[in-house]
């Protein structure tokens, strides 16, 4: 179904060209779009026209037209005036709206197909059969992007994304809930992950500047067949969640950049708790003071380099060594030893993951 906003925009554009007022009414007499104020008065005269066999008719100085969708009456179009020019403009307007019905219905069918494809609601044979009927290339390279905002999307959000990305026939832009917009992008030959990063930034730019800081864009890996599109969507979904846990400073995150965070995210919580108990003997990295945590994180950032870490923390090298020795006594892990450093790093990530999952439960 065409939105009232699209109908209003269409008849206003036609009025600018023809200087003839137009009105679109549904079969119950409700005015959906109009360019003149007295359109509400047509209800009484419109209902008999709906029941008549005529496709067009002049009633009280107004030209009435029927608009069909596959032989099913959908709208009544009213053109103000009864002259030949008004009749011609009215026929053109009715033809235009009828074509819009066809176009939006095709988009709706494709949107439904893509949604079911993403959610794994189709059998393999149905995927290929329906794609063929909808003239969708099954062998094109594609990747799925996911835009999430902290606010409910308004009616213009999808159109904003479509406007920024252009109207390429092979791309699909849809939504599965109130806060997420999905872009299934078809790639041209030679396009790869550098171009995908640029596209992700374009999608982020479609968000209102005042809400952009709270928005996130994630994308999966490139797939070569339409049956694999759901995998790219699941990867984008995982990237969105893992990004919030381990890369909270990023607004754009790729599945391929998740690293070990992707593995930790798939661990069961009981196993994580057991791991932390074994490493810290009942303690938690959360028990460390802010100074110790800052030291640990900076030490990791500098690849276990004592000199560079002490320089960036503006402390003497011996002070840093003292802090590391103190940490070793309390945990049994020496961060200057690569194996112990890896264990400690993973433990910090596991704790962060556990806290995130606990917050979700609340």
Helices and strands as residue ranges (DSSP letters): H 4-18, E 22-25, E 31-34, G 37-42, H 43-51, E 56-59, E 62-69, E 72-80, H 84-118, H 124-133, E 142-148, H 157-165, E 172-175, E 180-186, H 193-205, G 209-214, E 216-219, G 226-228, H 229-246, E 252-254, G 255-257, H 261-265, H 269-280, G 285-287, H 290-301, H 306-313, H 317-331, H 338-361
